[in-house]
Amino acid sequence: MPTTKLLEVTFSLPLKPYEVPAFRGAIIELVGRENVAFHNHIGEDKFVYKYPLIQYKANRGKAHIVCLNEGVEELYALFSKKNHIIRIGENSSRLNIDNINVSSPFIQAWDKNFLYSVSNWLPLSGENFKKYINTESLSEKIRMLEKIFIGHVLSFAKGIDWNIDKEIKVSIHEIKREKIITYKKVKLKAFDVIISSNIYFPNLIGLGKGTSTGFGVVKHTRKPGNFNE
């Protein structure tokens, strides 16, 4: 596995989860749309289909940006701006940095498992949604979600130029919540799950659909009692 660069920036700006798309839009306007890494669009209607290396989130009630690999260097376009006033809705705010964390996490497939909570994960769309709804067995539903999660892991690995040389193991321990949310004007089912995997993920990265706007956020967690971590 090549070395992975990770940069986390927490701002003093209060932010609620539903405001993340507006926060993302405000940052894009501030840095300029010529900086494609901030939005993965080419022109008005062409989208770059790859894992986003700059991700926007609301973490502990504050605006938060996570950058991976090339996204770390791209964030200079934000830091270099003299004007750090952004507008979210009717409110204008100065973008003051609260905390910066730079690290090089060792991402790889291990011979042990790690436990995670994944919030607002969007695994289902189109035919997958219909198949899930029409599946009566809970165990079959869970196996279906586990396979989709593995696909999202592979997309993440491709996005950071990682060729996984071991079997990806995933187990969903608990579906804590299912809810219907609106994503890009489409109703989708979002999941909060507890999951274990032999893949080590950096804290707060996103997996699946909507990772650039705070969906599928992976957090390190611990299970009471004995667990192979």
C-alpha positions in Angstrom: 0.0 0.0 0.0 1.5 3.4 -1.0 1.7 6.1 1.7 -1.5 7.9 2.2 -1.6 11.6 3.1 -4.5 12.8 5.2 -5.4 16.4 6.1 -8.3 17.3 8.4 -9.4 20.9 8.9 -12.0 21.8 11.5 -13.4 25.3 11.3 -15.0 27.4 14.1 -18.1 27.8 11.8 -21.1 26.0 13.4 -22.6 23.6 10.9 -25.5 21.2 10.9 -25.5 18.0 8.7 -28.2 19.4 6.4 -26.1 22.5 5.7 -23.1 20.5 4.4 -24.1 20.9 0.7 -24.4 24.6 1.2 -21.0 24.7 2.9 -19.5 22.8 0.0 -21.0 25.2 -2.5 -19.7 28.2 -0.5 -16.1 26.7 -0.5 -16.3 26.1 -4.3 -17.4 29.7 -4.9 -14.5 30.9 -2.7 -11.7 28.9 -4.4 -13.2 29.2 -7.9 -14.8 26.5 -10.1 -11.5 26.1 -12.0 -10.3 24.1 -9.1 -12.0 20.8 -10.1 -10.8 18.8 -7.1 -13.2 20.7 -4.9 -16.3 19.6 -6.8 -15.4 16.9 -9.4 -17.3 18.7 -12.2 -16.0 19.6 -15.7 -18.1 22.3 -17.1 -21.8 22.6 -16.2 -23.0 19.1 -16.9 -20.0 16.7 -16.9 -19.1 14.9 -13.7 -15.8 13.2 -12.9 -16.8 9.8 -11.6 -14.1 9.0 -9.1 -13.7 8.9 -5.3 -13.7 12.5 -4.0 -10.4 13.4 -2.4 -11.9 16.5 -0.8 -14.9 15.8 1.4 -17.1 18.2 3.4 -18.7 17.3 6.7 -20.3 18.5 9.9 -18.3 17.0 12.7 -19.3 17.7 16.3 -21.3 20.6 15.2 -18.6 22.3 13.2 -17.6 22.6 9.6 -15.0 20.0 8.7 -13.0 19.1 5.5 -11.2 15.8 5.0 -8.6 15.7 2.2 -6.7 12.6 0.9 -3.5 12.4 -1.2 -3.7 14.9 -4.1 -6.6 16.6 -2.3 -4.1 17.8 0.4 -2.2 19.9 -2.0 -5.3 21.1 -3.7 -6.5 22.6 -0.4 -3.8 25.3 -0.8 -6.2 27.0 -3.2 -8.4 27.6 -0.1 -5.6 28.6 2.3 -4.1 31.0 -0.2 -7.3 33.1 -0.4 -7.1 36.5 1.4 -10.8 36.7 1.7 -12.3 34.0 3.8 -15.8 35.2 4.0 -18.4 32.5 2.9 -22.1 32.7 2.6 -24.4 29.9 3.7 -28.1 30.7 3.1 -28.7 34.2 4.3 -25.7 34.3 6.6 -22.1 35.4 5.8 -19.3 34.1 8.0 -15.6 34.3 8.3 -13.9 30.9 7.8 -11.6 30.7 10.8 -9.6 27.5 11.3 -10.2 25.8 14.7 -7.8 22.8 14.2 -5.6 21.2 11.6 -4.5 17.6 11.7 -2.0 16.1 9.2 -1.2 12.4 9.2 -0.1 9.5 7.1 -2.4 6.6 8.1 -1.3 3.1 7.2 -4.3 1.9 5.2 -4.2 -1.8 4.4 -6.0 -5.2 4.7 -5.0 -6.9 8.0 -5.4 -10.3 9.5 -7.6 -8.8 12.2 -10.8 -6.8 12.3 -11.6 -3.2 13.1 -15.0 -2.0 14.3 -16.7 1.1 12.8 -19.9 3.0 12.9 -21.1 4.2 9.5 -23.6 7.0 9.5 -26.0 8.1 6.7 -24.7 5.4 4.4 -26.4 5.3 1.0 -26.0 1.8 -0.4 -29.2 1.4 -2.4 -30.4 2.9 -5.7 -32.3 1.7 -8.7 -32.5 -2.1 -8.9 -30.7 -2.6 -5.6 -33.4 -0.6 -3.8 -36.2 -2.8 -5.3 -34.3 -6.0 -4.5 -33.7 -4.9 -0.9 -37.3 -3.9 -0.4 -38.6 -7.2 -1.8 -36.2 -9.4 0.2 -38.0 -10.7 3.3 -35.1 -12.4 5.1 -33.0 -10.1 7.3 -29.9 -12.3 6.9 -30.2 -12.0 3.1 -30.7 -8.2 3.4 -27.5 -8.0 5.5 -25.5 -10.1 3.0 -26.6 -7.9 0.2 -25.5 -4.8 2.1 -22.2 -6.4 3.0 -21.5 -7.0 -0.7 -22.4 -3.4 -1.6 -20.1 -2.2 1.2 -17.2 -4.2 -0.3 -17.9 -2.5 -3.6 -17.6 0.9 -1.9 -14.3 -0.2 -0.3 -13.0 -1.1 -3.8 -14.1 2.4 -5.1 -12.2 4.0 -2.2 -9.1 1.9 -2.9 -9.2 2.8 -6.6 -9.5 6.5 -5.7 -6.3 6.4 -3.6 -4.4 4.2 -6.1 -4.4 1.1 -3.8 -4.5 -2.4 -5.3 -5.9 -4.5 -2.5 -4.0 -7.8 -2.4 -6.1 -9.6 0.2 -9.7 -10.7 0.6 -11.9 -7.9 1.9 -13.9 -9.1 4.9 -17.0 -7.2 6.0 -19.6 -8.1 8.6 -22.6 -5.9 9.6 -23.2 -6.3 13.3 -26.2 -4.0 13.7 -28.5 -1.9 11.6 -29.1 0.9 14.0 -31.4 3.0 11.9 -32.9 3.2 8.4 -34.5 6.5 7.2 -35.5 8.1 3.9 -33.5 11.1 2.9 -33.5 13.4 -0.1 -30.2 13.3 -2.1 -30.0 15.4 -5.2 -33.8 15.6 -5.3 -34.2 11.8 -5.1 -35.6 9.8 -2.2 -33.0 7.3 -0.9 -32.8 5.0 2.1 -29.9 5.9 4.4 -28.5 3.6 7.0 -26.6 3.9 10.3 -24.8 0.6 10.8 -22.1 -1.0 13.0 -19.7 -2.9 10.8 -16.4 -4.7 11.1 -13.8 -5.2 8.4 -10.2 -6.3 8.1 -9.6 -3.0 6.2 -8.2 -0.1 8.3 -9.9 3.1 7.3 -8.9 6.6 8.5 -11.4 8.1 10.8 -14.2 10.3 9.2 -13.6 9.3 5.6 -16.7 8.7 3.5 -17.8 5.5 1.6 -20.5 5.1 -1.0 -22.8 7.7 -2.6 -22.6 11.3 -1.4 -19.2 11.0 0.3 -18.3 14.6 -0.7 -21.2 15.9 1.3 -21.2 14.0 4.5 -22.8 10.7 3.7 -21.3 7.3 4.6 -19.1 8.7 7.3 -16.9 6.0 8.8 -15.9 6.4 12.5 -13.7 4.3 14.7 -15.7 2.7 17.5 -15.4 0.1 20.2 -17.7 -2.7 21.2 -18.2 -3.6 24.8 -16.5 -6.7 25.8 -13.9 -8.6 23.9 -13.3 -7.8 20.3 -10.4 -8.5 17.9 -9.1 -5.0 17.2 
